[in-house]
Amino acid sequence: MTPIYCRECRRPNGASAKRCIWCGAPITDQLTEGKLEATRVEIGYLDGIERFEDPMPVRLIVSAEGIEVAELIPGTRSFKIPASSVLGANVVDASSMKPGKRKRSAWWWLTLGPAAVLVPGKKTPDIKEHDYILTIRYKGERDVRNAVFHREDRAGLAVVEGLARIVALLARK
């Protein structure tokens, strides 16, 4: 089986692939121009859309017509950004490291007494708190606005970067 190489990231994909597994860009052959298929992702909304006041989970649907943002619970509000208004996307890794703590077992006090304070305990490993932010720039009614979304899981970086590439493709068309 011969691999197909992505035009965006130049990585190999399967022969029947419609999207690059690495960057999410549509796979096209040399003769046809690829059409943008709809991509649906559940992501956390932070700020930038007037109809949504508070941070909440939303469903982001990116298609050739534009970007639709729909709330998940209760699911009545939605907002559509037309493809002609999309200017681009940006990704920021806002993850932080939570330092591990030092712990001592109870038997240290029994064996060493007050001198146990001088002996350092074992340190637990540092924990990475994942937070990946996607900012979509678009033209509003009167000005340029930024819609801000985020993912807080380990796979969030790949999801957010893939969305940013798809939005960039939408902005170029």
Summary of the structure (lengths in Angstrom):
residues: 173
radius of gyration: 23.0
end to end distance: 32.0
largest distance: 79.3
contacts: 464
relative contact order: 0.19
helix: 18%
strand: 39%
